[in-house]
Amino acid sequence: MADKSQSWKDNKPGKMFVDQSCIACDACVLTAPNNFHMHDEDGHAFVAKQPSSPEEEELCKEAMEGCPVEAIGNDGE
């Protein structure tokens, strides 16, 4: 389960976040490329854009469920 207190500072403010347990597997970026990006220097994913449509919500949910280390969270804000 993702820990909001361990979320990367690169995450855009909002309900979705990626925490520091991310292993840079790229799964979220491949699933929801409009919302997740990879930080090239630090080697971790982050939320580049909070979901703003039902389609993006669904893709972000799919990315969260598919994360092998459960580094993606949704705190519902």
N, C-alpha and C positions, 0 to 999 in steps of 0.2 A: 504494500500500500504506500503510495506516494506521501511524502511528508512536506507540507506547506512550509514549515520552518526551515527546510533544507532546499527550497526551490532556488533555481538559478536567477540571478539578478537580471539576466537577459530576457526573461519572460515578460511579455506585454501584460500590463495589469488586467485582471479579470479572473474568471472562474477557473480556467484551464492553466495548468502549470506543469513544468518538468522539474524534478528534483535531482539532487546530486548523485543518485544511484544510477543515473543514465550511463549506459555502456556504449553509446554511439553506434548502435546497430543499424540505424537508418530506417527502421520499420515505420516509424511515425511519419517521417519525411516522405516516404514512398506512398503511404496511405493517405495523408492529408497535406500535400505539398504547399497549399496556400496558407496553412496554419502553423506548420512546424518547419523549422530550418535547423541546419547543423552549424554549430560554432566551429569554424575551421581551425582556429588557434587552440582552443581548449578541448576540442573533441567531445562535445556533448550536444544534444538536441535542446531546443527551447521553443516556446510558443512565440512565434513571430507576429501572429495575428489571431486575436480571439475570434471564435466562430461567430458569423453574423447572419447566417441563413440556416434553414433546416437541413440543407444538404451538408453544409460545413459542420453543423452539430453532429450529424450522423457519422461523418468521416472522422471527426475527433473522438467520438465515442468508440469507433472501430479501432482507431490507433491506440487509445487507452487500454482497451481490452486485449489488444495484440501485443502490448509491450511485454517483452520477456522478463523484465525485472521490476515491473509495476512502478516505473518512474514517473508516469503521467498521472496527474491528479485533477479532480474537478471538485472544487470546494463549494460550488453552487452560488457564488457571489453574483 
